[in-house]
């Protein structure tokens, strides 16, 4: 008689889900208590934060303490909080103190910079009525530069699939005075006959090539191009480049 031995079936291990920080839960719970969507909160901030930026905060992908204070104040107002109330609810030190019933916060040096689409980056914005303006950016004081340009990413050529990829709809701070190519840095370039692109500069031999971070796009060596500026900061990641 043959005996059949059955080994116990291995049970698949449950995938560990990364816990959401308590401060992120507090933001999400506050929004839900007010019966607001992420889009509605973004609209309440007056373009200071996008829906995507709100989502990144609520999942903990973007640390609250890394967000510019001007944006934090806009978010607090959108959630019907004072800065002190937000600080107490999230447990994140935001620089708010309570004095005689008033909520005090550091007075930021707020700059309002127009956001334009990538295809419109070739010419400076004339005034606040310029039809190319698609929104407004409020960079932190240490990220503001007098000759900066704020562009909105269009396309996936610089999305490397990682958390720090430059994704469609993200915003880039561009220094229009930094026009000297450096190895591995990201630039906004007007490729004559091919429009305006965001690419990473690589030197191969004596030639400069433009590389995409997305491996599905091939590098190019343009015959004629004009550098508009170097990308030095990336929102909503809050990352220097």
ROZA-682338 format. One record per atom (N, C-alpha, C): z, x, y. Coordinates in steps of 0.001 Angstrom, whole numbers, padded with zeros to 6 digits, always signed. Atoms other than C-alpha are relative to their C-alpha. Layout:
ZXY...
***
This chain:
+000000+000849-001186+000000+000000+000000+000000+000883+001234+000103-000789-001210-000999+001376+003331+000902-000586+001070-000872+000446-001091+001531+001207+006073-000691+000263+001330+000593-000150-001329+000335+000681+009603+001108+000258+001008-001008-000353-000997+002319+002391+012288-000564-000270+001390+000436+000339-001355+001990+000961+015734+000943+000646+000999-000834-000603-001045+003207+003038+018598+000079-000962+001173-000123+000919-001142+004543+001117+021566-001021+000328+001076+001005-000206-001041+001943+000605+024242+000653+000564+001251-000517-000593-001234+002439+002746+027275-000210-000971+001149+000114+000897-001153+003150+000652+030302-000440+000798+001211+000484-000744-001172+001246+001684+033393+001090+000126+001050-000981-000219-001054+003346+003184+036098-000401-000758+001258+000267+000716-001245+003656+001084+039165-000221+001008+001116+000283-000898-001114+002135+002761+042169+001048-000189+001088-000991+000067-001063+004696+003615+044743-000688-000265+001325+000541+000296-001313+003926+002034+048039+000879+000646+001060-000731-000669-001061+004880+003961+051107+000742-001029+000837-000819+000953-000747+007733+002194+052834-000376+000025+001478+000277+000100-001431+007020+000941+056329+001267+000343+000769-001194-000330-000790+009395+002445+058927+000642-001256+000586-000735+001156-000514+012083+000085+060198-000496-000408+001381+000464+000334-001352+010776+000326+063758-001332-000748-000042+001282+000692+000145+007306-000774+062577+000227-001444-000451-000355+001356+000430+008851-003756+060771+000499-000826+001182-000551+000714-001161+010679-004651+063985-001113-000476+000928+001124+000399-000851+007422-004697+065952-000756-001176-000613+000743+001072+000668+005657-006848+063373+000791-001307+000005-000837+001200+000034+008596-009258+063054+000090-000653+001376-000044+000552-001352+008781-009639+066828-001291-000748+000311+001291+000656-000252+005068-010449+067031-000083-001328-000748+000066+001219+000801+005353-012994+064219+000955-001064+000531-000954+000955-000574+008412-014576+065833-000603-000709+001202+000664+000585-001167+006304-015145+068941-001279-000748-000383+001203+000679+000511+003506-016578+066733-001264+000534+000666+001156-000641-000611+001012-014076+068125-000770+000797-001046+000816-000865+000846-001880-012388+066363-000039+001391+000625+000139-001346-000555-002512-008672+066781-001004+000007+001146+001002+000085-001066-005566-009547+068863+000612-000553+001280-000628+000600-001177-003444-011693+071174+000960+000974+000674-000890-001009-000575-000866-008934+071621-000818+001053+000740+000864-000990-000644-003657-006468+072391-000508-000525+001342+000488+000596-001247-005051-008860+075010+001102-000039+001052-001127+000051-000936-001591-009201+076552+000295+001366+000623-000254-001337-000550-001417-005422+077032-001029+000378+001058+001004-000283-001016-004452-005616+079314-000847+001211-000317+000845-001109+000456-006550-003163+077276+000756+001317-000148-000761-001234+000202-003717-000620+077125+000038+000373-001478+000000-000218+001448-003679-001048+073327-001010-000952-000636+000961+000830+000717-006403-002328+071019+000677-000661-001197-000532+000623+001217-005886-004574+067981+000219+001048-001075-000111-001060+000998-006460-001521+065837+001228+000875+000252-001176-000793-000347-003781+000403+067710+001281-000757-000346-001153+000829+000363-001336-002502+067230+000228+000064-001509-000097-000055+001455-002096-002489+063503+000558+001341-000462-000479-001337+000372-001528+001274+063299+001491+000157+000277-001430-000039-000301+001885+000827+064922+000789-000822-001013-000740+000888+000904+002911-002054+062661+000049+000529-001430-000033-000603+001338+002066-000066+059531+000707+001346+000002-000664-001294-000097+003758+003067+060823-000962+001163+000010+000992-001078+000012+000493+005030+060822+000045+000808+001294-000166-000673-001285+000977+005830+064512+001468-000086+000404-001415+000034-000395+004568+006834+065420+000169-000545+001415-000223+000616-001305+005913+004778+068308+000339+001043+001052-000412-001009-000974+007425+007858+069948-001159+000882+000461+001168-000787-000387+003952+009448+070099-000903-000742+000984+000832+000814-000881+002507+006615+072190+000410+000247+001452-000278-000224-001421+002214+007181+075943+000939-001081+000531-001014+000929-000490+005113+005575+077821-000621-001183+000732+000659+001108-000697+002708+003508+079937-000479-001054-000993+000452+000932+001040+001311+001966+076732+001188-000720-000636-001204+000606+000581+004792+001386+075317+000520-001112+000906-000447+001017-000957+005764-000488+078483-000901-001230-000083+000936+001124+000124+002615-002620+078173+000259-000791-001274-000279+000674+001267+003452-003376+074533+001297-000794+000090-001272+000709-000157+007043-004290+075388-000200-001287+000794+000275+001193-000807+005817-006682+078076-000755-001051-000808+000790+000929+000811+003316-008209+075639+000862-000730-001024-000903+000592+000989+006163-008876+073184+001214-000664+000655-001094+000636-000760+008392-010357+075913+001322+000740-000178-001168-000865+000086+010798-007447+075631+000102+000826+001273-000168-001084-000953+012285-005179+078224-000086+001292-000806+000073-001269+000720+011985-001503+077377+001302+000262-000751-001294-000188+000667+015707-001424+076573+000087-000854-001258-000032+000880+001172+015353-004398+074222-000871+000547-001125+000856-000597+001021+012467-002712+072430+000692+001204-000630-000698-001184+000500+014497+000475+072122+001101-000398-000976-001087+000451+000868+017448-001419+070621-000533-000608-001293+000548+000672+001182+015268-003452+068237-000637+000983-000976+000717-000946+000859+013273-000494+066941+000845+001204-000393-000800-001186+000271+015934+002192+067078-000681+001288+000413+000740-001173-000461+013402+004541+068681+000384+000292+001440-000388-000390-001350+014535+006464+071758-001225-000018+000910+001138+000165-000902+012196+005379+074549+000336+000390+001431-000375-000439-001336+014116+006698+077536+000527-001103+000880-000509+001116-000801+015485+003317+078636+001521+000051+000054-001450+000090-000154+019022+002942+079980+000327-001313+000676-000415+001268-000596+020985-000101+081063+000977+000272+001135-000855-000239-001158+022546-000127+084525+000107-001288+000801-000261+001218-000766+024124-003208+086087-000997-001112-000329+000878+001088+000416+021915-005522+084058-001471+000275+000172+001411-000319-000197+018686-003783+085031-000456+000969-001081+000565-000937+000953+016448-002031+082568-000794+001048+000759+000660-001086-000698+015393+001343+083856-000786+000829-000998+000823-000846+000863+012656+003493+082402-000551+001133+000838+000625-001075-000765+011095+006797+083361-001227-000536+000719+001174+000453-000748+008487+006234+086044-001165+000911-000367+001093-000860+000437+005296+007519+084446-001045+000154+001094+001119-000202-000909+002448+008992+086406-001215-000644-000660+001008+000775+000717+000018+006300+085307-001376+000191+000636+001385-000114-000433-003702+006947+085543-000817-001040-000755+000857+001031+000590-006300+004267+084882-001415+000559-000078+001299-000642+000211-009493+005637+083370-000951-000995-000656+000946+000932+000622-012586+003533+082630-000489+000506-001348+000554-000317+001316-013813+003427+079044-001450-000455-000024+001404+000370+000114-017550+003495+078486-000497+000314-001398+000579-000236+001308-019692+003382+075390-000662+001362-000067+000559-001340+000191-021039+006592+073935-001392+000130+000596+001380-000068-000485-024626+005765+074875-000081+000092+001518+000001+000010-001468-023600+005511+078556+000638+001243+000597-000795-001142-000448-021920+008909+078777-000755+000975+000888+000787-000990-000719-024753+010702+080544+000234+000062+001489-000189+000027-001449-023911+009641+084095+001421-000430+000328-001375+000378-000359-020534+009360+085866+000091-001462+000412-000234+001383-000403-019012+005938+086499+000091-000059+001519+000063+000071-001461-019748+004906+090075+001268-000600+000593-001195+000671-000507-016853+002481+090647+000486-000976-001066-000601+000900+000984-014711-000162+088928-000897-001186-000336+000926+001093+000274-017593-002638+089079-001176+000450-000868+001088-000530+000824-019851-000395+086993-000113-000825-001283+000197+000898+001142-021345-002631+084299+000140+000704-001343-000153-000730+001260-021028+000134+081698+001446+000039-000477-001417-000046+000365-017223-000151+081708+000300-001093-001023-000318+000967+001059-016029-001810+078489+001510-000169-000175-001452+000115+000091-012277-001366+078993+000655+001066+000855-000751-000974-000791-009539+000759+080510+000970+000746-000899-000912-000860+000753-007471+003625+079156+001092+000492+000953-001136-000453-000798-004019+004706+080369+000585+001260-000643-000479-001228+000651-003585+008340+079291+001365+000427+000523-001281-000568-000421-000167+009951+079349-000262+001099+001022+000172-000970-001079+000415+012304+082261-000468+001353-000516+000376-001321+000507+000091+015401+080066-001358+000003-000694+001328+000066+000606-003206+014153+078601-001081-000318+001037+000969+000340-001045-004823+013164+081894-000592+001263+000615+000680-001082-000701-007399+015483+083449-000891-000626+001073+000737+000612-001116-009039+014830+086833-001467-000270-000294+001433+000157+000272-012547+015225+085440-000247-000515-001416+000139+000492+001367-011965+013480+082132-000954-001187-000074+000851+001137+000320-014275+010954+080550+000594-000637-001245-000516+000688+001184-013093+008315+078079-001141-000780-000642+001126+000610+000707-015664+007284+075486+000478-000749-001232-000289+000747+001225-015600+004732+072694-001008+000402-001074+000846-000464+001099-016925+005978+069358-000892-001130-000497+000969+000965+000522-020029+004224+068088-000646+000610-001238+000581-000527+001225-020909+004856+064445+001017+000709-000876-000888-000563+001017-019470+006628+061408-000273+001470-000298+000397-001369+000334-020959+010124+061584+001161+000988+000060-001141-000912-000100-017588+011693+062500+001219-000519-000761-001091+000540+000820-015481+009626+060087+000006+000733-001338-000068-000799+001228-014413+012020+057331+000729-000706-001136-000699+000750+001032-012602+009310+055391+001491+000260-000039-001424-000309-000058-009213+010816+056221+000654-000773+001145-000739+000757-001017-006485+009355+058417-000329+000455+001412+000266-000521-001339-007493+011602+061316-001478-000043+000372+001427+000073-000284-011207+010763+061205-000294-000722+001305+000433+000671-001227-013059+009715+064352-000793-001235-000410+000594+001226+000518-013825+006103+063522-000666-000833+001083+000693+000909-000901-016065+003504+065056+001026-000818+000790-000924+000743-000851-014237+001952+068021+001145+000822+000553-001054-000863-000533-011800+004836+068555-000386+000503+001388+000249-000507-001346-011442+006350+072015+000239+001504+000054-000057-001450-000103-012034+009989+072891+000161+000413+001453-000150-000572-001330-010826+011939+075917-000881+001245+000050+000977-001082-000101-013544+014322+077070+000215+000765+001299-000127-000853-001180-013087+017267+079445-001400+000428+000421+001374-000266-000430-016339+017388+081404-000151+001350+000692+000070-001345-000571-015455+020817+082825-000005+001078-001088-000037-000950+001117-015159+022442+079386-001360-000032-000694+001390+000049+000455-018805+023232+078666-000411+001214-000828+000314-001180+000805-018581+026497+076724+000281-000291-001464-000159+000322+001416-019158+025980+073007+000988+000949-000670-000959-000760+000793-016322+027093+070747-000128-000429-001457+000141+000262+001429-016463+027344+066976+000981-001073-000475-000827+001029+000613-015208+024199+065239+000500-001083+000927-000453+001020-000939-014526+022202+068406-001001-001160+000046+000830+001207-000046-015865+018674+068969-000499-000217+001426+000626+000161-001311-018280+018003+071827-000816-001286+000067+000957+001070-000274-020199+015165+073399-001247+000686+000543+001229-000734-000309-023792+016356+073592-001154-000974+000186+001241+000755-000187-026966+014860+075005-001125+000801-000641+001116-000642+000690-029638+015849+072511-001278-000633+000530+001195+000533-000650-032886+015462+074401-000950-000594-001035+000876+000707+000921-035062+012904+072673+000734-000719-001108-000764+000625+001085-032228+011769+070407+001285-000662+000491-001155+000698-000552-029573+010383+072763+001273+000832+000017-001302-000648-000145-025875+011184+073155+000785-000125-001299-000694-000039+001284-023842+012224+070121+001343+000707+000153-001260-000738+000115-020345+013406+069200-000095+000833-001268+000179-000880+001152-020524+016445+066920+000938+001199+000096-000808-001210+000061-018612+019509+065816-000931+001213+000062+000858-001170-000199-020084+022831+066959+000318+001085-001027-000138-001107+000946-020672+025550+064367-001068+001043+000326+000960-001065-000267-022285+028923+064956-000415+000649-001307+000570-000620+001193-024559+030147+062182-000959+001081+000471+000798-001094-000536-025901+033566+063029+000041-000028+001508+000076+000061-001463-027107+033459+066615-000190-001415+000523+000305+001374-000400-027671+029707+066636+001228-000900-000100-001033+001027+000054-025354+026804+067380-000572-001246-000667+000386+001211+000713-025538+023812+065052+001007-001098+000293-000863+001162-000186-024126+020311+065421+000259-000641-001358-000386+000527+001304-022203+019105+062372+000745-001326+000159-000774+001236+000105-020913+015650+061477+001157+000244-000962-001116-000100+000940-017503+015335+059807-000245-000849-001241+000394+000833+001134-019040+012687+057546-001083+000744-000782+000910-000807+000813-020740+014557+054694-001338-000682-000265+001258+000720+000223-023432+011862+054484-001026+000258+001100+000905-000294-001108-024947+013122+057743-000304+001494+000022+000427-001403+000039-026940+016348+057883+000212+000679+001349-000120-000742-001264-026311+019074+060482-001359+000155+000670+001247-000165-000745-028888+019593+063199+000120+001192+000942+000056-001060-001013-029961+022448+065436-001013-000448+001047+000929+000548-000999-031412+020788+068532-000709+001106+000778+000759-000960-000805-034142+022606+070430+000472-000008+001445-000440+000122-001392-032825+021292+073729+001124-001019+000074-001153+000898-000086-029435+019767+074493+000833+000346+001223-000892-000186-001144-026970+019308+077344+001414-000378-000419-001395+000270+000348-023221+019561+076796+000626-000844+001103-000663+000881-000965-021382+016693+078493+001467+000373+000142-001396-000416-000065-017899+017930+077620+000596+000147-001387-000703-000195+001276-015400+018846+074922+001026-001107-000211-000996+001009+000359-013341+016195+073140+001336+000710-000231-001286-000680+000135-009688+017182+073515+001132-000912-000472-001063+000914+000436-007747+014034+072559-000640-001223-000630+000545+001083+000822-008212+011163+070125+001004-001144-000069-000808+001205+000124-006825+007632+070381-000685-000939-000993-001442+000235-000097-005358+005668+068644+000854+000964-000811-000791-000919+000819-004295+008638+066492+001032+000772+000811-000916-000779-000821-002586+010314+069446-000036+001462-000377+000136-001363+000525-003965+013653+068278-000849+000852+000923+000795-000972-000741-005130+016706+070186-001053+000604-000918+001087-000604+000774-008440+018178+069060-000307+001393+000539
***
